[in-house]
Amino acid sequence: MITDYLDFELELGAGDPGAGWPVTIVQSPAGNARAVLHLPAAPGALALAAQGLDEAGARRYGQELFDALLGHSLVGNSYTESLGMANALGKGLRVRLRIVDPALAVIPWELIYEQRFGEFMALSHETPLLRLAEAAQPLQALAVTPPLRILGLAVDPTGELDLAAERAAVENALAGLVQRRQAELVWLSGGAWRDIQRALRGSQGDWHVFHFIGHGYFDDTAGEGAVLLAGENGGAELLDASRLGRLLAAHAALRLAVLSACHSAASTEHDLYAGAAGTLVRRGVPAVIAMQFAVPASAAREWSRTFYEALADGMPLEGALTEARIATSMGSGLGWAAPVAYLRAPDGMLFTMAPAPAANTAPAKLSGQQFAALHQALLSAFSQEELRRLVRIELGDNLEAIAGTGNLSAISGELISWAERNGRLAALIQGARAARPGDQALQALDRSWRNSA
């Protein structure tokens, strides 16, 4: 199972159906390139055309999207080359869409279909697809001392949903983790906005995930999304996205909001952040998963069950999302394509969970002799450029940000010290071994370090 990725990030700029939309590769293993996106129809018409598709129609629709975005162009060539590089390293290629023009956000890009592989991109662990939101500063993973705390709200003033079944799907997925005290799931007893505010106020501690089950709406007149909550008088109350964002954004520990509600990812051709999901991202929630169209209740339950099972197994968000899509696709319909993942963080590792102690866990630090051995091994095996590439691919970080500038000896020493301080020694040593599988010094150092546990 793929759990590590290289990034292929595309920016879709402002344009129009006549001249097209500029597409720029912001980041990829194969370098940068530019092209112009020409769609087979206007974005709004494409969004409407996606409704009611059967499987065969979805494949044709998705292939048209693929040809337009990643067909015969420099961008498409770079995508193919990047995918090959990722495959050679045993990694996936995380496709991230940075959509600048709101008109393009209404298109269900999650339906992109790659005919040469005979699969939808979002249903393959090799090519998970995320939508990247603007962020003033990249957000880093939150260090969490177990349990991972999940605040759930299941509310349906209409009586149309089987809330007990919806809650049970999430509870069953997390049961093992809860039993091992690695996770805690708490359902709000009330369903009003005051109940959310009270729970997030701080007296109950930090919450890391907010999971909402209920109804979502998009008001075309107001141009804003909303969720349906319980009113104070016992009836129903629509809470618009702006006010929901106001409640959640104040909780600094929150890393993920899951809106299991129809149309909670909807937006307009004029405002990228009009929907509930977009508003939460703009207000600062690092990652939001929401639904861009109506989803059958059975599909929503299957999605939630598998998503949390995969997270509980330690998968990053993009991997867990793909697993949930695959499980949902085993049924009928296109409910698997409804979830849209918006991400402000640099990758899907939203949490750094403290590992459970184990007898054979490698030590957190090197002895003086081991430090010297690793330092010498890195100097012998890597040039500065190769070391920079190792850190980027294997650690997902930037060598200059870690170790500054200077000669290779100083940089290597600072890199090792950084890995000790941040619990990344295993990743550094294993990454170096993977890059230089025949290096006997690295192999000996790895054995020595682990045997000293």
Sequence and secondary structure as in RCSB ss.txt:
>XXXX:A:sequence
MITDYLDFELELGAGDPGAGWPVTIVQSPAGNARAVLHLPAAPGALALAAQGLDEAGARRYGQELFDALLGHSLV
GNSYTESLGMANALGKGLRVRLRIVDPALAVIPWELIYEQRFGEFMALSHETPLLRLAEAAQPLQALAVTPPLRI
LGLAVDPTGELDLAAERAAVENALAGLVQRRQAELVWLSGGAWRDIQRALRGSQGDWHVFHFIGHGYFDDTAGEG
AVLLAGENGGAELLDASRLGRLLAAHAALRLAVLSACHSAASTEHDLYAGAAGTLVRRGVPAVIAMQFAVPASAA
REWSRTFYEALADGMPLEGALTEARIATSMGSGLGWAAPVAYLRAPDGMLFTMAPAPAANTAPAKLSGQQFAALH
QALLSAFSQEELRRLVRIELGDNLEAIAGTGNLSAISGELISWAERNGRLAALIQGARAARPGDQALQALDRSWR
NSA
>XXXX:A:secstr
    EEEEEEEE S BTTTBEEEEEEE TT   EEEE  SS HHHHHHHTTT  HHHHHHHHHHHHHHHHSSSHH
HHHHHHHHHHHHHTT EEEEEEEE SHHHHTS GGG EETTTTEEGGG TTS EEEE   SS    EEE S EEE
EEEE  TTS S HHHHHHHHHHHHHHHHHTTSEEEEE S  SHHHHHHHHSSTT    EEEEES EEEETTTTEE
EEEEE TTSSEEEEEHHHHHHHHHT TT  EEEEESTTTT   SS TT SHHHHHHHTT SEEEEESS   HHHH
HHHHHHHHHHHHTT  HHHHHHHHHHHHHTSSSSGGG EEEEE SSSS  EEE     TT   SS  HHHHHHHH
HHHHHH  HHHHHHHHHHHSSS HHHHH SS HHHHHHHHHHHHHHTT HHHHHHHHHHHSTT HHHHHHHHHHH
HT 
